[in-house]
Amino acid sequence: MRIRWSLGIWLCVVFVPSCVLAQPSTNVGGKIQFAESVHDFGQIRAGETVKYSFVFTNVGAETLRINSVQPSCGCTATADWSRTVEPGQTGSIPIQFNSGSFNGQVTKTVSVNSTDKTQHMVVLQIKATIWRPVDVSPQFAVINVPPDVDGGSTVINIVNNTDEPITFAEPESNHRAFRAVIEPGTNGPKHFQMIVSTVPPISTGNVQGQITVKTTSTNVPVITVTAWANVQPALVVLPGQMTLPAPPLANPITPSVLIQNNSTNSLKITEPSINAENVEINIRETQPGRQYSVALTFPAGFEVKPGQQIVFTAKTSHPSMPEIKVPISQMPRPITIPPAAPAAADGPGRDTHAAIPPAAPHQFPMVPAR
């Protein structure tokens, strides 16, 4: 019993330290440790550029190398950071943030890649609250105009964040399709509303303009708002024109035409036709009163004659577009290049070298003997 006990003590003395020594060290290699990974700039003025340096320490046993520093957007830039840091030493990563056109609370990130084997990538974070003397939100006046109305409008909120009273001149527009007025807001004397409206008549498609208004504010003497209107057409026909493969068609083809009704009234399509022979027309109402699909089947061998103008037409029940027309053309016929003519064969007994005169011998000048 005593021998066994002594043997157990001997085993503990001999083997336990070896087990302890076999455990891997956590400090192998360089190891990065930041003093803080999140920095809040607090409230800053719009357009202001602020800077901060994130400080880190190499708490590892070997040299630490910073491979790259990557901001999440162009508004954040990095200066010359510490590339190599010895064990126990500190380094820094300078960050610069441009508040630019941001509003309210903003959060951006910076990714740091290093030789730290336990965490190759560390994500730093910066925060800020952007303050403006006069806040304009949104900065774009976007108006979607349905096809059955004369126009539309949207509201831009203006807030005076200073103690200075502010008044506005009459807004001016550089495009006749827009007008704007400023009215008092409903949230107090520092709140205002700019109502931007379209001016009929306005053509379908996209229209863009700019609204400017002068103020009595010493911080923001002029407010500028970009106005953009999307006027939807009552009917959309896709494609607006059609091109067939080069003639003659090797096989029958069946392209289609889509007719989309964006108005509130139901649409009827009648009298579909095409001024070409042997072309089949198949029209389907895929969405009752809203959408039609027209399939045009052109036979094999079809060819548009020179000077011929082929058009698909159909009558509609919508007063703004009583007739639909889709021009149809065809790609040009491929140009065939004739093969080159073979070289003329030599006649029997003809000496092909006879035409080449022999080279004249080189003549050296005669020098008289002395």
C-alpha positions in Angstrom: 0.0 0.0 0.0 2.8 2.3 0.9 4.7 1.4 -2.3 1.7 2.1 -4.4 1.2 5.5 -2.7 4.9 6.4 -3.3 4.6 5.3 -6.9 1.6 7.5 -7.4 3.5 10.5 -5.9 6.3 9.7 -8.3 4.0 9.6 -11.3 2.5 13.0 -10.3 5.9 14.5 -9.9 7.2 13.2 -13.2 4.3 13.4 -15.6 2.1 16.3 -14.4 4.7 19.0 -15.1 5.2 17.5 -18.6 1.5 17.8 -19.2 1.5 21.4 -18.1 4.4 22.2 -20.3 2.7 20.6 -23.3 -0.2 23.1 -23.2 0.1 25.7 -26.1 0.7 29.3 -25.2 -2.0 31.8 -26.0 0.6 34.5 -26.7 2.2 32.8 -29.7 2.5 35.4 -32.5 1.4 39.0 -32.6 -1.9 39.8 -30.9 -3.9 43.0 -31.4 -5.9 44.7 -28.6 -7.7 48.0 -29.1 -8.3 50.5 -26.3 -11.8 51.0 -27.8 -13.4 49.6 -30.9 -16.3 52.2 -31.0 -15.9 56.0 -31.0 -18.8 58.4 -31.0 -18.1 61.9 -32.2 -21.4 63.1 -30.8 -23.1 66.1 -32.5 -21.2 67.6 -35.3 -22.1 70.3 -37.9 -23.1 69.1 -41.4 -20.1 69.4 -43.7 -17.6 69.2 -40.9 -14.7 66.8 -41.1 -13.7 65.1 -37.8 -10.7 62.9 -37.0 -9.9 60.3 -34.4 -7.1 57.7 -33.9 -7.8 54.2 -32.7 -5.0 53.1 -30.4 -4.0 49.4 -30.1 -1.4 47.3 -28.3 0.5 44.2 -29.4 -0.1 41.9 -26.4 1.4 38.9 -28.2 4.9 37.5 -28.1 6.0 38.3 -31.7 5.8 41.2 -34.2 2.3 42.3 -35.2 1.8 43.5 -38.8 -1.3 45.5 -40.0 -2.0 44.3 -43.6 -4.8 46.6 -44.5 -7.3 49.1 -43.2 -10.6 49.3 -45.3 -13.3 52.0 -44.6 -16.9 51.0 -45.4 -17.5 54.1 -47.6 -15.8 57.0 -49.3 -16.9 59.4 -46.6 -14.4 57.8 -44.2 -10.7 57.9 -44.9 -7.6 56.4 -43.2 -4.3 58.2 -42.8 -0.8 56.5 -42.4 -1.4 53.8 -39.8 1.2 51.8 -37.8 2.3 49.0 -40.1 4.6 47.0 -37.7 4.3 46.9 -33.9 6.7 45.0 -31.6 5.5 43.0 -28.6 4.3 45.3 -25.8 4.3 48.4 -28.0 1.3 50.5 -29.2 0.2 51.6 -32.6 -2.6 53.8 -34.0 -5.0 53.9 -36.9 -6.1 57.5 -37.7 -9.6 57.9 -39.1 -11.2 60.9 -40.8 -14.9 61.3 -41.4 -16.5 63.8 -43.7 -20.1 64.5 -42.7 -20.9 65.8 -46.2 -24.6 65.6 -46.9 -25.6 63.2 -44.1 -28.4 63.9 -41.8 -29.2 62.7 -38.3 -27.5 59.7 -36.8 -24.7 58.1 -38.8 -22.7 54.9 -38.2 -19.7 53.8 -40.3 -17.2 50.9 -40.0 -13.5 50.4 -40.7 -12.1 46.9 -41.1 -8.5 46.2 -39.9 -6.7 43.1 -41.2 -3.6 42.0 -39.3 -1.4 39.0 -38.7 -3.2 38.2 -35.4 -3.9 34.5 -35.8 -6.8 34.6 -33.3 -8.6 37.4 -35.1 -7.4 38.3 -38.5 -10.1 41.0 -38.9 -11.2 43.6 -36.4 -14.1 45.9 -37.2 -14.0 49.4 -35.8 -17.0 51.6 -35.6 -17.5 55.4 -35.6 -20.8 57.2 -34.9 -22.0 60.8 -35.2 -25.1 62.9 -35.0 -25.2 65.4 -37.9 -26.6 68.8 -37.0 -27.8 71.4 -39.5 -28.8 75.0 -38.7 -31.7 74.6 -41.1 -32.7 71.0 -41.8 -34.3 70.2 -45.2 -35.9 66.7 -45.5 -36.1 65.1 -47.9 -33.6 66.9 -50.2 -35.4 65.6 -53.3 -39.0 66.2 -54.3 -40.1 63.1 -56.1 -43.6 63.1 -57.6 -45.2 60.1 -59.3 -48.0 61.3 -61.6 -50.6 58.6 -62.6 -51.9 58.7 -66.2 -55.4 59.8 -65.3 -54.6 62.9 -63.3 -53.4 66.3 -64.3 -50.5 66.4 -61.8 -49.1 65.6 -58.4 -47.4 67.2 -55.4 -45.1 66.3 -52.5 -44.0 68.0 -49.2 -40.5 69.0 -48.1 -40.1 69.7 -44.4 -37.9 72.6 -43.2 -36.8 72.9 -39.6 -35.0 75.9 -38.1 -32.6 74.5 -35.5 -31.2 77.9 -34.4 -32.6 80.6 -32.2 -32.4 83.0 -35.1 -35.9 83.8 -36.7 -36.1 82.9 -40.3 -38.3 84.0 -43.2 -38.5 82.9 -46.8 -38.7 84.6 -50.2 -41.0 83.1 -52.9 -39.6 79.9 -54.2 -38.3 79.9 -57.8 -38.2 77.0 -60.3 -35.9 76.7 -63.3 -38.4 74.4 -65.1 -42.0 75.4 -66.0 -43.2 71.9 -65.0 -42.8 72.7 -61.2 -43.9 75.3 -58.7 -43.5 75.6 -55.0 -45.0 77.4 -52.0 -43.9 77.6 -48.3 -46.4 77.3 -45.5 -46.1 77.2 -41.7 -45.7 73.7 -40.3 -47.9 72.1 -37.7 -45.1 71.4 -35.1 -44.3 74.9 -33.9 -42.9 78.2 -35.2 -39.6 76.7 -36.3 -41.2 74.1 -38.6 -42.2 74.9 -42.2 -43.4 73.0 -45.3 -42.4 73.5 -48.9 -45.1 72.1 -51.1 -43.8 71.2 -54.6 -46.3 70.6 -57.4 -46.3 69.8 -61.1 -47.8 72.3 -63.5 -50.0 70.8 -66.3 -49.7 70.1 -69.1 -46.7 67.8 -68.5 -45.5 65.2 -71.0 -45.0 61.6 -70.1 -41.6 60.4 -69.0 -39.2 61.9 -66.5 -38.9 65.6 -65.9 -36.3 67.2 -63.6 -36.0 70.7 -62.3 -34.6 72.7 -59.4 -36.4 74.8 -56.7 -34.4 77.6 -55.0 -35.6 79.8 -52.2 -33.8 82.7 -50.4 -33.9 82.9 -46.6 -32.9 85.4 -43.9 -30.8 82.8 -42.2 -27.1 83.8 -41.9 -26.2 80.1 -41.8 -28.2 79.0 -44.8 -29.0 82.0 -47.1 -30.3 79.8 -49.9 -32.2 76.4 -49.9 -32.0 74.3 -53.0 -34.3 71.3 -53.7 -34.1 69.0 -56.7 -37.6 68.2 -58.1 -38.2 65.1 -60.2 -41.5 63.9 -61.7 -42.3 60.5 -63.2 -45.3 60.9 -65.4 -46.7 57.5 -66.3 -48.1 56.9 -69.8 -51.7 55.6 -70.1 -50.6 52.8 -72.4 -47.2 51.1 -72.7 -46.4 49.1 -75.9 -43.4 46.8 -75.8 -41.5 46.7 -78.1 -42.1 50.0 -79.7 -40.7 48.6 -82.9 -39.8 45.1 -84.1 -36.8 43.8 -86.2 -36.9 40.4 -87.8 -33.9 38.2 -88.7 -32.3 38.5 -92.1 -34.3 37.2 -95.1 -35.5 34.8 -96.1 -36.6 33.3 -92.7 -35.3 29.8 -92.4 -38.1 28.8 -90.0 -41.4 30.3 -88.8 -40.9 32.8 -85.9 -43.5 34.2 -83.4 -42.4 37.4 -81.7 -44.9 39.1 -79.4 -46.1 42.6 -78.5 -47.1 43.5 -74.9 -49.8 46.1 -74.3 -50.0 47.4 -70.7 -52.8 49.6 -69.5 -51.7 51.9 -66.6 -55.0 54.0 -66.4 -57.9 53.3 -64.1 -60.3 52.6 -67.0 -60.6 49.2 -68.5 -58.9 48.8 -71.9 -60.3 47.1 -75.0 -58.2 46.1 -78.0 -59.9 45.6 -81.4 -59.2 45.3 -85.1 -55.6 43.9 -84.9 -54.0 43.8 -88.3 -50.7 43.8 -90.2 -50.1 44.8 -93.8 -48.2 41.7 -94.8 -49.4 38.4 -96.3 -49.4 35.0 -94.5 -48.7 36.5 -91.1 -51.0 35.1 -88.3 -52.2 37.3 -85.4 -53.1 35.8 -82.1 -54.3 38.2 -79.4 -54.8 37.2 -75.7 -56.1 39.3 -72.8 -53.7 38.1 -70.1 -55.2 40.5 -67.4 -58.8 41.5 -68.1 -58.9 45.2 -69.1 -55.2 45.7 -68.0 -52.8 43.7 -70.2 -52.8 42.1 -73.7 -50.3 39.9 -75.5 -50.2 39.8 -79.3 -48.3 37.0 -81.0 -47.3 37.5 -84.6 -46.3 34.4 -86.6 -44.1 35.0 -89.6 -43.8 32.0 -92.0 -40.6 30.4 -93.3 -39.3 32.3 -96.3 -40.8 35.6 -95.2 -39.1 38.6 -96.6 -39.7 42.4 -96.4 -39.5 43.7 -100.0 -37.3 46.7 -100.7 -39.2 49.9 -99.9 -42.0 48.0 -98.1 -43.1 49.4 -94.7 -44.8 46.8 -92.5 -46.8 48.0 -89.5 -48.8 46.1 -86.9 -51.9 48.2 -85.9 -54.8 47.9 -83.4 -57.6 50.1 -82.2 -57.9 50.9 -78.4 -60.6 52.2 -76.2 -58.4 54.8 -74.5 -58.9 58.4 -75.8 -55.2 59.4 -75.4 -54.0 56.6 -77.7 -56.9 55.4 -80.0 -54.5 53.5 -82.2 -51.4 51.4 -81.6 -48.7 51.2 -84.3 -45.6 48.9 -84.2 -43.3 49.3 -87.2 -41.7 46.0 -88.3 -38.3 45.9 -90.2 -35.9 43.2 -91.2 -32.2 42.9 -90.9 -30.3 43.2 -94.2 -29.5 40.1 -96.2 -25.9 38.9 -95.6 -23.4 40.0 -98.2 -22.0 37.1 -100.2 -18.3 37.5 -101.2 -17.5 35.6 -104.4 -14.5 33.3 -104.3 -11.2 34.5 -105.7 -10.5 33.5 -109.3 -7.8 30.7 -109.6 -4.4 31.7 -111.1 -3.8 31.1 -114.8 -2.1 27.7 -115.5 1.2 27.7 -117.3 1.1 26.5 -121.0 2.9 23.3 -122.1 6.6 23.8 -122.8 6.5 27.3 -121.4 9.7 28.4 -119.7 8.5 30.2 -116.5 12.0 31.6 -116.0 12.3 33.1 -119.5 10.4 36.3 -118.5 13.0 37.1 -115.9 16.1 38.6 -117.5 19.4 37.6 -116.2 21.2 40.0 -113.9 23.9 42.1 -115.6 27.4 41.4 -114.4 28.9 44.1 -112.2 31.2 46.3 -114.2 34.3 47.6 -112.4 36.0 50.8 -113.7 39.2 50.2 -115.7 42.3 51.8 -114.1 45.1 52.4 -116.7 48.4 50.8 -115.8 51.2 53.1 -114.8 
